[in-house]
Amino acid sequence: MNIKPLADRVLVLPAPAEEKTIGGIIIPDSAKEKPLKGTVVAVGNGTKDEEMVVKPNDTVLYGKYAGTELELEGEKYLIMRQADILAIV
């Protein structure tokens, strides 16, 4: 993959949603909660006001509505600002 986020943006691969069943009923994909954890794939260079703290292969936690979803080579990713990341695990 050849993608380089710009400025303070971060490309994140979300962790797979956990498979849950309730009393033998399998929850469909559309009803599953979005994961709030993922792995950083690529980072931008930062800005003059904000240096990049996260780096590739960091596991991060982010907000429920953080980032923009995009699909590359059949894989779903999120691209977000570093400020949308809540913590490095």
SULUR-V707527 format. One record per pair of residues at least 4 apart in sequence whose ideal C-beta (glycine too) atoms are under 6 Angstrom apart, sorted by the first residue. I is the first residue (numbers start at 1). J is the second residue. Records with the same first field share a line. If there is no record, write none. Layout:
I->J + J
This chain:
5->9 + 11 + 42 + 44
6->44
7->44 + 47
8->44 + 46 + 47 + 50 + 81 + 82
9->44 + 79 + 81
10->40 + 43 + 54 + 80 + 82
11->41 + 42 + 77 + 79
12->38 + 40 + 78
13->38 + 39 + 41 + 77
14->35 + 38 + 78
15->35 + 37 + 38
17->32 + 35
20->27
21->26
27->31 + 32
36->61
37->61
39->59
40->54 + 56 + 58 + 60
43->52 + 54
46->50 + 51 + 52
54->58
58->88
59->89
60->85 + 88
61->86 + 87
62->66 + 84 + 85 + 86
66->80 + 84
67->78 + 79 + 80
68->79
69->78
70->77
71->76
72->77
80->84
